[in-house]
Amino acid sequence: MDTFTVRDLRERTGELIRDAETGELSVVTKHGRPVFIAVPFDESVVKSGVLTALAVKLYEEDVLSLGKAAKFAGCTVAEFTEQLGRAGIPSVRYSAEELEAELAALG
């Protein structure tokens, strides 16, 4: 995810557009505070709805937790988990160490 200032928009508009074309989320700031998010407009936005697509993207980028992303999308965690599955995004993220600990606890 790239961050652009309002001033950058004049000089880096092409970069912002290229990021969107490659599926990158970008944040635009003014005086160091987020003003808006540039979300790539693709087929997932059309099919899933803007809020759900944004929630999925923010979850994928580790900006929102699973619960917060589900709430943002206006659905239950179970429904949001299904949405992530349809998008091919894992809903459970374990580090190698965490996975080993979980497996050891089971065995």
N, C-alpha and C positions, 0 to 999 in steps of 0.2 A: 504494500500500500504506500503510495507516494503522498506527500503533503505539499500543497501549493499555497502560496500567499495570494491575496487578491492582486497584489502587484505582479506576481509571477504570471498571472493569467494573460497579461499582454505579451510577455516575452516567451512563455512556454506553452501556449495554447496547443501547438502541434504535439507536444509531449503528452499533454493531458488526453488528447484525442487518441493518440497511439496506445496509451495505457488502457483506455476504455475498449479499444478494438481488440486488445489481447486479454481482456477480462479482468484488468486491474481496477481495484477500487481506489479512489483518490479522495483526500480530504482537502478542502480549501479553507484557509484560516485568514482571519483579519485581526491584526494586533495580537497574534498568538493564540487566538480562540477559534475553535471550529465554527465555520459559518454554514457550510453545506458539504454533502458527500456527493461525489460524481460516481454514479453507479452505471456500469456498462449496460446498455439496453440491448438485450439479446433475447433469444427464444425462451429462456427460463423466466424472464420477467413477464413475458406475454402469457405463458402457460400457468405460472405459479401465482401471479399477482405480485405487485411491487413490494408490499410489506413482507410477504413470505420470502421472496427472492432476496430482499435486503437482509432479512434475518438470517437466511442461509449463508449469505456471503459474509456477514459479520461473524457468524459462528465459525465458518471455515477459516477466517483470518484471525481467530482467537481474540476478537474484540468483545464478543458476548459469550457468556456461559450457555449451556444447553437450556437451562430453565429460563434465563432472561431472553434468549432468542425465541423460545416458544411463546413467551408472553408478548414479545414484540410483534410476532406473527399473528397473535390472536388465537392461538390454539393450545391444546394440551401438549405436555412433553411427549406423550406417546404419538400424537398426530405429527408433531414436529420431527420426531425420530423417523417416522415413516417418510416424511418429506426429504430428510437427509438421505435416507436409503435410496429413494428414487433418483436423487441427484448424484449418487455414488460417493457420498461423503460419510465417513465413519462417525457414529455418534459417541463412541467410546474411544478415548485416546489414552493409551497407557504408554509410559516410557518403558524401556526394556527392564529396568529395575522394578518398576511397579508390577509389570506382568509376571516377572519371576516370583515376586513376593506373593501375588495372588495365587499363582499356580502352586507354590509351596504350601500355602495355607489350605488349599484343597486336598493336597496329597499327604 
